[in-house]
Amino acid sequence: MLVLTLLLGLVLLGLGGELLVRGAVGAARTLGVSPLVVGLTVVGFGTSTPELVTSLIAAFEDAPGIAIGNVVGSNIANLLLILGAGALVAPLAIARKALRREAVALAGSTVVCTAVVLHGALDAVTGAAMLVLLVAYVTWAYHSERKDTDMRRTVHQQVADVAAPKERTLAMSLVLTGVGIGMTMLGANWLVESAIDVSRRLGVSETVIGLTVVAVGTALPELVTTMVAAMRGHAEVALGNIIGSNVYNVLGILGVTAILHPIGVPAEIVRLDIWVLVAATGLITVFLASGAKLGRIEGGILLGGYAIYLAWLVHAA
């Protein structure tokens, strides 16, 4: 029953996150919200909802290993596992100009995450500062994209099409959004509760569970969006989705969690996992800077790196 509850939690999180994004994007488009705003906010926040709900529940359950490990692990999985899989499906050729700002935001959010982890605790002041940075990022992105209307309009129209390819009525979109929120909350609660029980029964730290099972489970919406975008040839959408998710995960999720329930940072994350995230961020930056392309070779390298990381976690556990 424990394993079944864990699996059901993962399934509900994945489906709930997907329905939430589709419903929210559908509602926004029906109400006439521009693709630019939809791509920057609705899709970005929507795909990060599973991480947000899971981290908040874990924090209130006094499970910091899951609360913080979920965010760090999801960001690692986004860069190595999901981008690697997407590049294997279809090489991601990126126009440097299209994602220059997002690359800066990715590096900046990783620096902030590293500083917070090394500080050793998430408190309300730190959380408030992170939310201010998130608002500044969204504002900066909005104004910079308005200056480059042609390319950005195309990219964000693709974002909206990938997230919600079918036109729906406002009522149906709102129903999907509500169902998605409910499934996400229920799935997160089951996932956290069962993850804590599993870690105790197996004698494995909550941090390892948070970095692996929980992190991959909450990253399912990003996986779906990235794979669909890659198969449709929307490389900017695939990479932009991951970069945006990582920024929201650090500044938004850790920020909100710190304000509502301050927690300490587990020592395991300080010793290893934050440096894996730094290395993964640097690797993606090098790939893009060197050729502005994530091909199948680069995808294989990313997946290989994630496999080594998981093997190390299992060995160390």
Solvent accessible surface area in square Angstrom, and as a share of the most:
residue,aa,sasa,rsa
1,M,179,0.80
2,L,36,0.18
3,V,97,0.56
4,L,88,0.44
5,T,39,0.23
6,L,21,0.10
7,L,95,0.47
8,L,74,0.37
9,G,0,0.00
10,L,30,0.15
11,V,79,0.45
12,L,31,0.15
13,L,0,0.00
14,G,11,0.11
15,L,96,0.48
16,G,0,0.00
17,G,0,0.00
18,E,31,0.14
19,L,46,0.23
20,L,15,0.08
21,V,5,0.03
22,R,54,0.20
23,G,0,0.00
24,A,25,0.20
25,V,0,0.00
26,G,6,0.06
27,A,10,0.08
28,A,9,0.07
29,R,62,0.22
30,T,64,0.37
31,L,120,0.60
32,G,63,0.61
33,V,55,0.31
34,S,49,0.32
35,P,37,0.23
36,L,24,0.12
37,V,48,0.27
38,V,0,0.00
39,G,12,0.11
40,L,15,0.07
41,T,32,0.19
42,V,34,0.20
43,V,6,0.03
44,G,9,0.08
45,F,94,0.39
46,G,7,0.06
47,T,1,0.01
48,S,5,0.03
49,T,24,0.14
50,P,0,0.00
51,E,0,0.00
52,L,52,0.26
53,V,22,0.12
54,T,0,0.00
55,S,0,0.00
56,L,34,0.17
57,I,36,0.18
58,A,0,0.00
59,A,0,0.00
60,F,116,0.48
61,E,78,0.35
62,D,107,0.55
63,A,1,0.01
64,P,42,0.27
65,G,3,0.03
66,I,0,0.00
67,A,0,0.00
68,I,1,0.00
69,G,0,0.00
70,N,0,0.00
71,V,0,0.00
72,V,0,0.00
73,G,1,0.01
74,S,0,0.00
75,N,3,0.01
76,I,0,0.00
77,A,0,0.00
78,N,0,0.00
79,L,0,0.00
80,L,10,0.05
81,L,48,0.24
82,I,3,0.01
83,L,0,0.00
84,G,0,0.00
85,A,24,0.18
86,G,0,0.00
87,A,0,0.00
88,L,73,0.36
89,V,59,0.34
90,A,25,0.19
91,P,53,0.33
92,L,2,0.01
93,A,64,0.49
94,I,11,0.06
95,A,47,0.36
96,R,140,0.51
97,K,119,0.50
98,A,1,0.01
99,L,10,0.05
100,R,152,0.55
101,R,19,0.07
102,E,14,0.06
103,A,29,0.22
104,V,89,0.51
105,A,13,0.10
106,L,4,0.02
107,A,42,0.33
108,G,34,0.33
109,S,4,0.03
110,T,9,0.05
111,V,103,0.59
112,V,34,0.19
113,C,0,0.00
114,T,18,0.11
115,A,60,0.46
116,V,10,0.06
117,V,1,0.01
118,L,92,0.46
119,H,120,0.53
120,G,30,0.29
121,A,36,0.28
122,L,2,0.01
123,D,52,0.27
124,A,47,0.36
125,V,123,0.70
126,T,31,0.18
127,G,0,0.00
128,A,45,0.35
129,A,53,0.41
130,M,4,0.02
131,L,49,0.24
132,V,100,0.57
133,L,84,0.42
134,L,10,0.05
135,V,99,0.57
136,A,53,0.41
137,Y,20,0.08
138,V,29,0.17
139,T,65,0.38
140,W,115,0.41
141,A,0,0.00
142,Y,74,0.28
143,H,94,0.42
144,S,35,0.23
145,E,0,0.00
146,R,138,0.50
147,K,175,0.74
148,D,39,0.20
149,T,59,0.34
150,D,108,0.56
151,M,53,0.24
152,R,17,0.06
153,R,132,0.48
154,T,74,0.43
155,V,17,0.10
156,H,14,0.06
157,Q,66,0.29
158,Q,41,0.18
159,V,18,0.10
160,A,0,0.00
161,D,48,0.25
162,V,7,0.04
163,A,6,0.05
164,A,1,0.00
165,P,58,0.37
166,K,140,0.59
167,E,136,0.61
168,R,66,0.24
169,T,92,0.53
170,L,62,0.31
171,A,70,0.54
172,M,97,0.43
173,S,0,0.00
174,L,100,0.50
175,V,86,0.49
176,L,28,0.14
177,T,24,0.14
178,G,42,0.41
179,V,69,0.40
180,G,0,0.00
181,I,76,0.39
182,G,39,0.37
183,M,39,0.17
184,T,0,0.00
185,M,107,0.48
186,L,79,0.39
187,G,0,0.00
188,A,0,0.00
189,N,58,0.30
190,W,84,0.30
191,L,0,0.00
192,V,0,0.00
193,E,69,0.31
194,S,2,0.01
195,A,0,0.00
196,I,10,0.05
197,D,53,0.27
198,V,19,0.11
199,S,2,0.01
200,R,173,0.63
201,R,183,0.67
202,L,126,0.63
203,G,65,0.62
204,V,32,0.18
205,S,46,0.30
206,E,41,0.18
207,T,6,0.04
208,V,23,0.13
209,I,15,0.08
210,G,0,0.00
211,L,2,0.01
212,T,22,0.13
213,V,52,0.30
214,V,0,0.00
215,A,0,0.00
216,V,49,0.28
217,G,2,0.02
218,T,0,0.00
219,A,2,0.02
220,L,51,0.25
221,P,2,0.01
222,E,0,0.00
223,L,53,0.27
224,V,59,0.34
225,T,10,0.06
226,T,0,0.00
227,M,44,0.20
228,V,34,0.19
229,A,0,0.00
230,A,2,0.01
231,M,126,0.56
232,R,114,0.42
233,G,59,0.57
234,H,39,0.17
235,A,9,0.07
236,E,37,0.17
237,V,3,0.02
238,A,0,0.00
239,L,0,0.00
240,G,19,0.18
241,N,17,0.09
242,I,0,0.00
243,I,0,0.00
244,G,11,0.10
245,S,1,0.01
246,N,1,0.01
247,V,1,0.01
248,Y,7,0.03
249,N,0,0.00
250,V,1,0.00
251,L,10,0.05
252,G,9,0.09
253,I,5,0.02
254,L,2,0.01
255,G,0,0.00
256,V,41,0.23
257,T,0,0.00
258,A,0,0.00
259,I,69,0.35
260,L,97,0.48
261,H,45,0.20
262,P,72,0.45
263,I,17,0.08
264,G,38,0.36
265,V,20,0.11
266,P,19,0.12
267,A,56,0.44
268,E,53,0.24
269,I,0,0.00
270,V,46,0.26
271,R,168,0.61
272,L,54,0.27
273,D,1,0.01
274,I,0,0.00
275,W,116,0.41
276,V,28,0.16
277,L,1,0.00
278,V,57,0.33
279,A,65,0.51
280,A,4,0.03
281,T,9,0.05
282,G,33,0.32
283,L,59,0.29
284,I,1,0.00
285,T,59,0.34
286,V,91,0.52
287,F,27,0.11
288,L,22,0.11
289,A,70,0.54
290,S,86,0.55
291,G,44,0.42
292,A,12,0.09
293,K,97,0.41
294,L,0,0.00
295,G,6,0.06
296,R,130,0.48
297,I,138,0.70
298,E,45,0.20
299,G,0,0.00
300,G,35,0.34
301,I,87,0.44
302,L,0,0.00
303,L,45,0.23
304,G,32,0.30
305,G,29,0.28
306,Y,10,0.04
307,A,58,0.45
308,I,126,0.64
309,Y,11,0.04
310,L,56,0.28
311,A,62,0.48
312,W,135,0.47
313,L,9,0.04
314,V,110,0.63
315,H,146,0.65
316,A,71,0.55
317,A,65,0.51
